[in-house]
């Protein structure tokens, strides 16, 4: 979609949209002299608008968007890992799952969510 369409759907001013692109919060694909925005850009614009309406400053918005990007990257990585596991023979899948269960059991005593140093 073009810039004016995204601004209309996100209910933001064209100048605000330009500022968000300049800040790197949206990354339109450029064809000739036209910015082509994706559905992902629209979703990010809506998130940014909501964050700013809640009073989140620009630095906070950048941090939140970075965390969202990391989360999506981890989800993509998990899908790839699961596909790789699914492609393995049954015995290899069982071994991988057993190792995963063991690792999770070892972490069960970790109450603050961080990996604890283990003595050799």
Helices and strands as residue ranges (DSSP letters): H 3-10, H 14-23, E 29-31, E 34-36, H 39-53, H 58-86, H 90-107
